[in-house]
Amino acid sequence: ILPIFCGNTLWGNIGFNVTDRYRKLDKQELELLETVANLIGSAIYRDMIQDELNSINNQLEKRVYERTAQLSDTLIELREEVSNRKRAEEELLKAKDDIEQAYEKEKELSELKGKFISMISHEYRTPLTIIQSSTYILERALQVADIDLGNRHLDRVRIAVKQMVDLLENVLVNQRIESQEVESPLKPLNIVQLTYEVIEEVNIIDRNKHVIEFESRLSREQINSDENLLHLIINNLLSNATKYSPLDTIIKVTLCDDSENIKIKVEDKGSGISSKDQKYLFTPFYRGENCGNVVGVGLGLSLVKSSVEMLKGKIEYSTEVGKGSMFEVIIPSNL
């Protein structure tokens, strides 16, 4: 029997027994059992975080409702004021227009909130289903001591959990950026090593369905910057490239520099972005018309742009429908 921790709190226990005979579990089986316990605890912890998100959503909905009521009352007062004070007609009409625009923005916020919750729920459903089914198979694998089968499904669970964690992290980072709560801890780091780590993470999620070519043309690998923001930038650019590129195509990652800046370039041969969608390219929760069935909530490029701006850099891109896209991030090498 092993404990299941949800965060730092003991939630319960998990155990298996063999009823037909006594047998002491070996180290590998105990590690599998411990892994299952950790995965269950992680899934429960994600549910708790989801509850917190729902609570935030409910508060937002209440605020929208209260604000809408206030705006409606203000519109009524303005109509009465127009009829009673003719000499202030132009100013009141202008104020009325401003309030109606604010009212429309509140309605848009409410619709965006509903779309956001729907996207998050949809994106969580697939990895949670994978975790649920793989956990059951892991239990069976433990019973028959099929280590290969157990390892395969452990990998599936790890990938599903990583997808959920990345999605949740993007949502939380977006919230912190909007509320200006993100601090930028600067420290020396190896940009080449960081890029290799991100490529490895993306390959795991992508299951090596694409070829990621990495080239460094740097005169120096050590820079002074924010490791978390750089990780987020490279990860989102690479993840987008794999999502929207045909299988087995090449995705190129290039690092170069000059006397003041580091340049991170990601090129793919994917679906590209239409001219219609390009003006909304960095808008949160907006997804292009050619996204099809590709999973996502439309936060990646918005977070990239915000992160680049926090690092006092800029982002450039070129794209053509059916031929692919190129994104280049330019940031100071020493902030």
C-alpha positions in Angstrom: 0.0 0.0 0.0 1.4 3.4 -1.0 0.0 6.9 -0.2 -1.6 9.2 -2.8 -0.6 12.9 -2.3 -2.6 15.7 -3.8 -0.1 18.6 -3.7 1.3 18.2 -0.2 -1.8 16.7 1.3 -2.4 13.0 1.9 -5.5 12.1 -0.2 -5.7 8.3 0.2 -3.8 5.1 -0.5 -3.4 2.7 -3.4 -2.4 -1.0 -3.2 -2.6 -4.3 -5.1 -2.6 -7.8 -3.8 -2.3 -11.3 -5.3 -5.0 -13.5 -3.7 -3.8 -16.9 -4.9 -0.4 -16.8 -3.4 2.0 -14.7 -1.4 4.7 -12.9 -3.4 6.8 -10.0 -2.4 6.7 -7.2 -5.0 10.1 -6.4 -6.5 11.6 -2.9 -6.9 10.4 -2.3 -10.4 6.8 -3.3 -9.5 7.0 -1.0 -6.4 8.2 1.9 -8.6 5.3 1.3 -11.0 2.9 1.3 -8.1 4.4 4.5 -6.8 4.2 6.1 -10.2 0.5 5.2 -10.5 -0.1 6.8 -7.0 1.7 9.9 -8.1 -0.2 10.1 -11.4 -3.5 9.7 -9.6 -2.5 12.4 -7.1 -1.5 14.7 -10.0 -4.9 14.1 -11.8 -6.8 14.9 -8.6 -4.6 18.0 -8.1 -5.4 19.2 -11.7 -9.1 18.7 -10.8 -8.7 21.0 -7.8 -7.0 23.6 -10.0 -9.9 23.3 -12.5 -12.3 23.9 -9.6 -10.4 27.1 -8.8 -10.7 28.1 -12.5 -14.4 27.5 -12.4 -14.6 29.6 -9.2 -12.8 32.5 -11.0 -15.1 32.1 -13.9 -18.2 32.3 -11.6 -16.8 35.5 -10.1 -16.2 36.9 -13.5 -19.7 36.1 -14.6 -21.1 37.8 -11.5 -19.0 40.9 -12.2 -20.2 41.0 -15.8 -23.8 40.7 -14.7 -23.4 43.5 -12.1 -21.6 45.7 -14.6 -24.3 45.1 -17.2 -27.0 46.1 -14.7 -25.1 49.2 -13.9 -24.7 50.1 -17.5 -28.4 49.6 -18.2 -29.3 51.9 -15.3 -26.9 54.5 -16.6 -28.5 54.3 -20.1 -31.9 55.0 -18.5 -30.5 58.0 -16.6 -28.9 59.3 -19.8 -32.2 59.1 -21.7 -34.0 61.1 -18.9 -31.2 63.6 -18.9 -31.4 64.2 -22.7 -35.1 64.9 -22.5 -34.8 67.3 -19.5 -31.6 69.1 -20.5 -31.6 70.0 -24.2 -28.6 72.3 -24.0 -26.4 69.3 -23.0 -27.7 67.1 -25.8 -24.4 66.7 -27.7 -22.4 65.8 -24.6 -25.0 63.4 -23.4 -25.3 61.7 -26.7 -21.5 61.2 -26.8 -21.6 59.8 -23.3 -24.4 57.5 -24.3 -22.4 56.2 -27.2 -19.4 55.6 -25.0 -21.5 53.6 -22.5 -23.1 51.5 -25.3 -19.6 50.7 -26.6 -18.6 49.7 -23.1 -21.8 47.6 -22.9 -20.9 45.8 -26.2 -17.4 45.2 -24.8 -18.9 43.6 -21.7 -21.1 41.4 -23.9 -18.0 40.4 -25.9 -16.2 39.6 -22.7 -19.1 37.4 -21.6 -19.1 35.5 -24.9 -15.3 35.2 -24.7 -15.6 33.7 -21.2 -18.0 31.1 -22.5 -15.8 30.2 -25.4 -12.8 30.0 -23.1 -14.4 27.6 -20.7 -15.7 25.5 -23.5 -12.1 25.3 -25.1 -10.5 24.4 -21.7 -13.1 21.7 -21.1 -12.6 20.3 -24.5 -8.8 20.4 -24.3 -8.8 18.7 -20.9 -11.2 15.9 -22.0 -8.7 14.0 -24.2 -5.7 13.8 -21.8 -8.0 13.0 -18.9 -9.5 10.1 -20.9 -5.9 8.9 -21.7 -5.0 9.0 -18.1 -8.1 7.2 -17.0 -7.7 4.4 -19.6 -4.0 4.1 -19.1 -4.3 3.9 -15.4 -6.7 0.9 -15.7 -4.2 -0.8 -18.1 -1.4 -0.1 -15.7 -3.3 -1.9 -13.0 -3.7 -4.9 -15.3 0.0 -4.7 -16.2 0.9 -4.8 -12.5 -1.3 -7.8 -11.9 0.4 -9.8 -14.7 3.8 -8.2 -14.3 3.9 -7.0 -17.9 6.6 -4.3 -17.5 6.7 -3.3 -21.2 3.0 -2.7 -21.3 3.2 -0.7 -18.1 6.0 1.4 -19.4 4.1 2.2 -22.7 1.1 3.4 -20.8 3.2 5.3 -18.3 4.6 7.2 -21.3 1.0 7.9 -22.5 0.1 9.2 -19.1 3.2 11.4 -18.8 2.4 13.0 -22.2 -1.2 13.6 -21.3 -0.2 15.2 -18.0 2.4 17.3 -19.8 -0.3 18.6 -22.2 -2.6 19.5 -19.3 0.2 21.2 -17.4 1.3 23.2 -20.4 -2.3 24.3 -21.1 -2.9 25.3 -17.5 0.5 27.1 -17.3 -0.4 29.1 -20.5 -3.8 30.1 -19.0 -2.2 31.1 -15.7 0.6 33.0 -17.3 -1.8 34.8 -19.5 -3.8 35.8 -16.4 -0.7 37.0 -14.6 0.4 39.0 -17.6 -2.9 40.7 -18.0 -3.0 41.6 -14.3 0.7 42.6 -14.5 1.7 40.2 -11.8 4.6 38.6 -13.7 8.0 39.3 -12.4 11.1 38.8 -14.6 13.9 37.1 -12.7 17.0 37.6 -14.7 20.0 35.3 -14.5 22.8 33.8 -16.6 21.7 30.9 -18.7 22.9 28.7 -21.6 20.4 29.5 -24.5 21.7 26.5 -26.5 21.1 24.0 -23.7 17.7 25.5 -23.0 16.7 25.2 -26.7 17.8 21.5 -26.7 15.7 20.8 -23.6 12.6 22.4 -25.2 13.1 20.5 -28.4 13.3 17.3 -26.4 10.0 18.1 -24.6 8.2 19.0 -27.9 9.5 15.7 -29.5 8.0 13.8 -26.6 4.6 15.4 -27.1 4.8 15.2 -30.9 6.0 11.6 -30.7 8.7 12.4 -33.2 6.2 12.8 -36.0 8.3 15.7 -37.4 12.0 16.3 -37.9 13.3 19.2 -35.8 16.6 20.5 -37.1 18.5 22.8 -34.7 21.5 25.0 -35.7 23.4 27.4 -33.5 25.4 30.2 -35.1 26.0 32.0 -31.8 29.3 33.6 -31.0 28.4 33.1 -27.3 26.0 30.7 -25.6 25.7 32.4 -22.2 23.2 35.2 -21.9 21.5 37.1 -19.1 17.7 36.8 -19.4 14.5 35.2 -18.0 14.7 31.4 -18.4 11.0 30.8 -17.8 9.9 33.4 -20.5 12.4 32.1 -23.0 11.2 28.5 -22.4 7.6 29.6 -22.9 8.5 31.5 -26.2 10.5 28.6 -27.8 8.0 25.9 -26.6 5.0 27.7 -28.0 6.6 28.5 -31.3 7.8 24.9 -31.7 4.5 23.4 -30.6 2.6 25.5 -33.1 5.0 24.4 -35.9 4.4 20.7 -35.1 0.7 21.2 -34.8 0.2 22.8 -38.2 2.9 21.0 -40.3 2.3 17.8 -42.3 3.8 14.6 -40.9 7.6 13.9 -41.4 8.2 17.5 -42.6 11.3 19.4 -41.4 11.0 22.2 -38.8 14.1 24.4 -38.5 15.2 26.1 -35.3 18.1 28.6 -35.7 20.0 30.7 -33.1 22.2 33.6 -34.1 23.3 36.8 -32.5 24.9 40.2 -33.0 26.7 42.5 -30.6 23.5 43.2 -28.6 20.8 40.7 -29.5 19.9 37.0 -29.6 17.7 35.9 -32.5 15.5 32.8 -32.3 14.1 31.7 -35.6 11.5 28.8 -36.1 10.5 27.8 -39.7 8.0 25.3 -40.8 6.4 24.0 -44.0 2.9 23.9 -42.5 -0.5 25.3 -43.5 0.5 29.0 -43.2 -1.8 31.9 -42.0 -4.2 33.7 -44.3 -4.1 37.5 -44.7 -7.5 37.7 -43.0 -6.2 36.0 -39.9 -2.9 37.7 -39.7 -4.4 40.9 -38.2 -5.6 38.8 -35.3 -2.5 36.7 -35.0 -1.5 37.8 -31.5 -5.1 38.1 -30.1 -5.8 35.9 -27.1 -8.2 32.9 -27.8 -8.4 33.7 -31.5 -7.9 30.8 -33.9 -7.5 30.9 -37.6 -10.1 29.7 -40.1 -7.7 26.9 -41.4 -7.0 25.4 -37.9 -9.4 22.5 -38.7 -9.3 19.8 -36.0 -5.9 20.9 -34.5 -6.2 21.1 -30.8 -5.5 24.4 -29.0 -7.1 27.4 -27.4 -5.5 30.3 -29.2 -3.2 31.5 -26.5 0.3 30.4 -27.7 1.2 33.4 -30.0 -0.4 35.9 -27.7 1.8 34.6 -24.8 4.8 34.7 -27.1 4.3 38.3 -28.0 3.6 39.4 -24.4 6.7 37.5 -23.2 8.9 39.0 -25.9 7.7 42.5 -24.9 8.5 41.8 -21.3 12.0 40.9 -22.4 12.2 44.3 -24.3 12.4 42.5 -27.6 10.3 42.2 -30.8 8.8 39.4 -32.9 8.7 39.3 -36.7 7.1 36.8 -39.0 6.4 35.8 -42.6 3.8 33.3 -43.8 2.0 32.0 -46.8 -1.0 29.8 -47.0 0.0 26.2 -47.9 3.7 26.9 -47.8 4.5 27.5 -44.1 5.5 30.2 -41.6 8.6 31.8 -40.1 8.7 33.4 -36.7 11.8 35.3 -35.5 12.2 36.5 -31.9 14.8 39.2 -31.3 15.7 39.9 -27.7 18.6 41.7 -25.9 21.3 39.2 -24.8 21.9 41.1 -21.6 19.0 42.8 -20.0 
